[in-house]
Amino acid sequence: MSILVIIPAYNEAENLPHVLPRLRQYLPEADILVVDDHSQDATATVARRLGAKILRLPNNLGYGGAVQTGFRYAAQRGYDYGIMMDADGQHDPASVPDLLAPVLAGSADLALGSRFTGSMTYHASPVRRLGMRLFAFLASLLTGQTITDATSGFQAMTGEVMAFFAEENYPSDYPDADTILMLHYAGFRIREVPVTMHSRLSGKSMHGNSLKALYYIAKMLLSMTIVYFRYRTHAGTVRLRVDPALEGTISES
């Protein structure tokens, strides 16, 4: 069984020494991949010194581009399971075993870490909270299951999910609720798991001010609308999750 932890990082040299050792404490058997999104600090050097694998991007691709690079790395090397988490200390490594458990047990293809059923030790801005509530409502409505934290980037998944996103048109800047819809419509099973989230240790968030947060909300609404019509009208390539035991017995009309 092989597990890869994918950590996109941009100028996170100060935070990685607090994150990576704790991650190894709670998941010592996993490989850790830090995707350095063309940082201007010593992110790659620090991550390498702490024993992580490094992919340094030649240009800044944004959060989604860095994450998809990690998915492609995992798919090419055939990892069985993956964890996606941030480099800034927001995602508590102590929650990783619980997050991974339903995926390892085969009861979910994607485990979505929820700060709202778990613990949230910081106060988000009013605009950010509005976005969280709005996208949780829309994700629940469109998937038919309760989603409390649709914008969570703290996730565990199967190798099949990583391979799907390695090939799929993964969002380049703010992959959140739209990717939940993609997985749902493609037939993957999603389950929420309570986790603990903190404020970032240092540095600036990509949702750092109200204007960015409003842009994020508008962009995500557009992206979710596109995903909904793409899959519901079969405009895109239809991908079905098929039980290997049934492969060859299902045909598409």
N, C-alpha and C positions, 0 to 999 in steps of 0.2 A: 504494500500500500504506500503510495507516494502522495505527499501533500506539499503544495506550494503556497506560500503567503505572498501576495502581490501588494506592494506598498508604493504607490505613486508619490513622488517627492519633488517639490520645487523649493529650494532654499530652506531645507529642513535640517541643516547641520547641527543646530543647537538642540533640536528635539530628539533626534535619533538615538543619542546615548541614553535617553530615558525610556525609549520605546522598545528598542531591539533586545536589550538584556531581559526585560520583563516578558517579552514575547517568547524568548527561548526558555524561560522558566516554566511557562504554561504549555508550550507546545515544542518540546525539545526535538521531536522526531521530524519536524517539517523543515523544508528548505525555505529560505527567505530571499525574495527578489525585490530589490529596490530599483524602481524605474526612475532614474534621475532625469527630470524633464528640462534639461539644459539649464541647471541651476547656476547661479552666479556666485555661490559660496562653495564650501568644501563638502557638500552633501555626499558625493560619490566617495571621496576619501574617507570620511567618517564611517559610512556604511560598510565599506570594504574592510576597514580596521576592526569593525564589530562582527565580521564574519559573514556578511550578507553577500549574495550574488548581485552584480551590478549590471544594469543596462543604462548607458548614458545616451540620451537622444541628441542628435546633432542640432536640432532646432526645438524650440518650445512648442509642443503640440497641444498643450492644455490638458486638463485633468483626464478627460475621456480618452484622448489619444495615448496618454501614458498608460492608462488602465488597459486599453485594448492591446498595446504592445506586450503587457504582461500576459494577457490571455493568449496571444499568439505564441509567446515563448512556452507557455504551459502546454498548449495544444501540440506544438511541434515536438515536445519532449515527452508527451504522453502521461502527464500527471493525472492521477486518479481523482484528486480533490483539490479544491482551492479555497483560500481565504482572501478576501479583499478588505483592507483596512487602511486608515490614514496614517501619515507619518508624524502628525502634529501632537499626538498624545490624547486626542479626543476619544478614540476608541480604546477602551480598557482591555489590555491583553488577558486579564483574569476572566473575561467573558468568552474568550475564544473556545475553550472546550465545550461549553454549553451550546454555543452557536454551531459548532461542527457536529454535535451529537446526532441531530435528526437526519443530517445528510449521510453520515456514516451508517446510520441504522436503516437507510433506504426509505425513510418516510417522507423525504423532501428532496427535490433537486436543487432548490435554492432556499437557504435559511436566511431570513432578513432580520437583522438585529434591530429591535425596537427599544428606543429610550423611553417610550411612553408606557409600555408595560413593564419596563425595567426601572432604571434610575437615570435621571438627568440632573447633573450637579451644577448646572450653569443656567443663566437666564438669556434666552435668545431675544433678539429685538422684536418689537411688535410686528413689523413687516415680515420678518422671517417666520414668526409663529403663524401668521396668517397663511403664508405659503405652505407650511407644513400641514396645517389643518385642511386647507383646500385640496391639496394633492392626496392626502389620506382619504378624504371623502370621495374624490373622483376615482382613485384607484380601487376603492372598495366597491363603488357603484359599477365600474366597468369590468371588474373581475368576478363580482358576485361573492367575494369573501371579504372578511374584515381585515383591512390593512390600516394599522395605526401610525406607521412611520414609513411612508412611501419614499421619503427622501434620504433614507439611511444608506450610507455607503459602506456600512459594516456588514459584510455578507460572507456566508460559506456556500460552496456550490460543488456540484459534480464536475468531472472532466468534460462531460457532455455539454454542460452549460458554458464552460470556458471555450470549448470548440465552436459552439454556436455563436458566441460573441466575437470570436477570433475572425469569423467570416462575415458576420452580420454588419450592417451599417451602424456601428456603435457611435453614439453621440460624442462629439469632440470636446465639448466644454462642460455641460451639466448633465451627465447621465444619472437620472434618479428615477422618478415615477414612470417615465416613458419606457425604461428598460424592464420594469415590472410588467407593464402591459405586453411588451414584446414576448417575454417568456410565457406569460399566461396564454396568449393567443397561439403560441407555438406548441402548447401542450405540456409545458413543464409544471411541476408541482411546487408551489411556494408556501412557505410556512414562516410565521414570525416567531422570534425567540427573544425573551427579555434580556437586555444587555445594559451595561453601564456606560454612559458617555459623559465626558468632561469638557470644559472649555480647552481650547488649544493652549499648549504650554507657553509658546512664544511665537512671534511673527504675525503675519496678517492672513485673515481668512479670505477665500475667494468671494465670499458674500459680505465683504467688510463694511459696506455702507448701505444706506437705504436705497440709493439709486441702483446699485448693483443687485440688491435684493429684488427690487421691482422689475428690473430687466430679467432676472432669473425667473420670476413668476410668469412674465409674459412669454418668454422663450419656452418654458416648460409646458405652458398651456398649448402653444402652437405645436410643439413636438408630440404631445399626447394626442392631439387631434389628428395629426398626420399618421401616427402609429395606429390609432383606432380605425381610420378609414382604409389604410393600407391593408391591414389584416382582415378586417371585416368584409371588405369588398374583394379580397383575394387579388389585390393589385400587385402584391409582391410575391416572391417565391414562397409557396406553402411548405412549411417544415413541420412534420409531425414526429412526436416522440413515440417510437414504436418499441414495444417489448421485444427483445431479441428472440424470444421463443416464438413470437408471432411473425417475425420478419419473413416476408415472401407471401404472407397470406392476406395482406391488405393491399388493395389497389385504389388509386385515386381516379375519380371520374371527372 
